[in-house]
């Protein structure tokens, strides 16, 4: 059974950068969608970014142009976060879907119900 472990969170000043990693143990991420979601205090978990089986990236409007998702190896997906803002403060979760077709729609990758396995999350705190 595939397990996901996030790393790379921490405390950073506004305008700074962090790189999150999602490592899949016991399986690969190369034949499915991998997504990043976040949950801020008092708010619902929301979609941040995803990468499809063929490497197409998808971003929420709030992070587009600042965050970059990439698949670094068959079992690692990273989220490079630049120009961080206090409103980016949240717990960040990575998640994977079941094995998918080569192409995925935005509706599919942004829906939490598409994902069957979630990591435990990593805290990102951006100070002003």
PEGI-V74444 format. One line per field, one symbol per residue. ss: DSSP state (h for helix, s for strand, l for the rest). phi: phi as a letter, one per 40 degrees, with the letter a starting at -180 (. if undefined). psi: psi as a letter, one per 30 degrees, with the letter a starting at -180 (. if undefined). Layout:
# PEGI-V74444
ss = ???
phi = ???
psi = ???
This chain:
# PEGI-V74444
ss = llsssssllssssllllssssssssllllllllssssssllllllsssssslllllssslllllllsssssssllssssssllllhhhlssssssssllllllllhhhhhlhhhsssslllssssssl
phi = .cbbbcahcibacdgcbabcbbbcbgabbcbacbbbbabcdgbccbcbaabcccgccbbcccbdgbbbbabcacbbbbbcbbfcbdcccacbbbabccdbccbbccdcccccccbbabccgbcbbbcc
psi = kkkkkllflakllkfalljkkjkkkgalgfglkklklljlkgllklkellkleggklklleffkfekkkljfafgkkljkjlhkleffklkkklllllkllekkleeeffkfffkfkklflkkkkjk.
